[in-house]
Amino acid sequence: MKYLKYLSLAILLLASQFVQAQSVCNYAAISPGLPIDSILKIAAHIRPSEQQAAWQELEFTVFFHFGINTFAGLEWGKKDVGSGIFNPSGLDARQWIRTAKEAGARLAILVAKHHDGFCNWPSKYTDYSVKNSPWREGKGDLVKEVSDACKEYGLKFGIYVSPWDIHSQYYGTEEYNTYFKNLLTEILTQYGEVDEVWFDGACGEGPNGKKQEYDWIGYYGLVRRLQPQAVIAIMGPDVRWVGTESGYGRETEWSVVPLSSVSLESIAANSQQTAGAGIFLPPGDMMQEDLGSRDKIRDAGGLIWYPAEVDVSIRPGWFYHKGDDSLVKSPEKLVDIYFSSVGRNSVLLLNLPPDKRGLIHENDIKSLRGMLHLIQTLPQAPILSR
């Protein structure tokens, strides 16, 4: 009897280890002709990776679009804008993060480099950065200030780095991918832990009129090696774009979505992209209204956990423009967006663009506080009341 008892315990232990191993697998192959009931069982056992699970628990995060475009009055940038115009008069990154914290956000993403190519840190690989601006007499480092403020207030820290570069002379050449990886390496090694790396998929022309073939595999590999806990978002393997910038997710937003009949082994080994292609391939058409219903997964070659992020700006544009001061979204609109994103199985990423002073504008703060008040006065208030 004692032998059977120990044998049973051993079997239970092995079964437990097997279940734990299965529970962290965020993809699965589907055999051709498998009945729909069997496919549904497989779908029910797809689990997020550790990074994905931690990210989805955040629920509400914020974006800070701030840089040379703030002072040039632009959204996407121009190649001939000089770094001398970057000079916020009272920049206070602690005010940014304190505002985000008070609103209930748990992670802040700073735009470290937008399409314009201007670097918000003193990179040694380009002169087009804060080190050649009047701000802080050329000794400033915005990435450090935001990272430090996140540590002080207990928010997770993320970065946005656009591969597109309107300014760089290397853009459109093989040398650019090395240049971009050098920029990434600086950001991923000098500022402590980074929890989200946000890649934009925009690919326009550089100053030489050429477009760039991005080395996505190389970019992903660098992030995995230097910041293994970070999720790679949007043009990335861990988090997908919901498909609009309205702030609204689908009424049924699936985290498990079908794959085409590509090799899951290659996807797993190369961060959810076709091995060797150098081009990120989201699984199927991510813009459809229905991504993961029975009809969608019935003929899938595989299934993968690929959750949605809903990005939206509190203002009409992504960067601050004085003319938009009266167009800040109302508290009621922000509450509706919150429940239509977080409430629909997505993470909300709300953009708060600092103004030319380097501060979150009073109108934006007023709306955020109104949103928080409305949510906290609801019965059984959710995350923002914590």
Secondary structure by P-SEA (a helix, b strand, c coil): caaaaaaaaaaaaaaaaaaaaaaaccbbbbcccccaaaaaaaaaaccccaaaaaaaaccbbbbbbcccccccccccccccccccccccccccaaaaaaaaaaacccbbbbcccccccccccccccccccccccccccccccaaaaaaaaaaaabbbbbbbbbccccccccccccaaaaaaaaaaaaaacccccccbbbbbcbbbbcccccccccaaaaaaaaaaaccccccccccccccccccccccccccccccccccccccaaaaaacccccccccccccccccccccccccccccccccccbbbbbbbbbcccccccccccccccccaaaaaaaaaacccccbbbbbbbbbcccccccaaaaaaaaaaaaaaaaccccccccc
